[in-house]
Amino acid sequence: MAPIYPIKTGPIYPLKIGRISYLNLYPIFRGLEKTVEEEGRYRFFDGHPALVNSKLRRGYVDASPSSSIVYLKAPADYSLIEGHSISSDGPIRSIYLFSRLPIVELRGKTIGITNQTETSAALLKIVLKKFLGVDFKTRVTRFPVAQSLQRYGACLSIGDDAMLARKQRGKKGGPDACFMYDLGLLWKENTGLPFVYALWIARKNSVSRNKKAFAAFRRDLERAKLYAVSHLEEAAREKPLNGLDPSEVLQYWRGISYGLDLMEKKGLALFRKYAKELDLL
C-alpha cells in the first residue's frame, strides 16, 4: 500500500486540490478563479490525469477531478462529489486511437498507450476486446503520437496532445496515421450511453477532518460549474491552447458534460461492469 501523508488543513492550511492541466477542465478552474472570493482558500497542484491520480492516492491532495477508474477501483477510500464529472454523450474529440491499420486489423498487434491515462486505457481495452473481439498487446509510452506510431503502428493519445495530433495528422512532422478513432464515439455507438472519463472525488479521511471546508468547496465547485458553462465563449477567446482557434475550443467544450446525472451514472455503471469482466478493477 502506498504511504499516506497527512494533510494539514483548516484556517492556516487550505484544502489541496489536484488540477488537471488539460483544456477540458480549463472552464471549471477558470470558474473557481472567477467566483471564489476568499483568497488562499485552496492550493492547486497541477499535472496530467495519471499524475493527479497518484497525488490523490498518496494523500498529497485532498480532492481532484480524477480518472473515473480510480473511484471504481476503491470506492471505500473516496467521497464522490455529486453532480460533477467530465463526460461525453458521443465523440469527446480528445481521446483518439491513431492507427496505420483499420481497428479490426489490430488483433495481436502492440498499441502504444500514453502514460498520462488510466480510464482511457481501460476504455480502449473494453472497446477492442468487448465490442470488436480484438485482442492486442500494450506498451506504455512517453513518446508523442508521431514517434509512437513509428514504433508500434498504433497508439492511444489523450487530452491536449491528442487534439493537436488530430489537427496535425497528415501534415509535415505530424502523425502519419491513416485511421483515427474517437473512443467516446465508439462507446456511444456500442452502448447508447454517455461515457464518464473523470469524477470529482475527495479522500474520505480528508472530508471527515474538514467537513466545513468541504461543504464550502462543494458550493464553490457548483458555482464554478454554472459560471463555466455560461462563459464558454469568453473563455475560448482567451485561446487557452496554442494551436487551436477559439471556434475549435468552443466546439470541444460544447461536447463535454460537466454534470453527473442519471444517464452519466448509467454509463458509469456499465463501464464498471465491463471493467470487472475484463479484470481491470
Beta strands, then each sheet from edge to edge (+ up, - down):
strand 1: 15-20
strand 2: 42-47
strand 3: 63-67
strand 4: 78-88
strand 5: 95-99
strand 6: 110-114
strand 7: 137-141
strand 8: 154-158
strand 9: 179-182
strand 10: 195-203
sheet 1: 1+ 2+
sheet 2: 3+ 10- 4+
sheet 3: 7+ 6+ 8+ 5- 9+
end
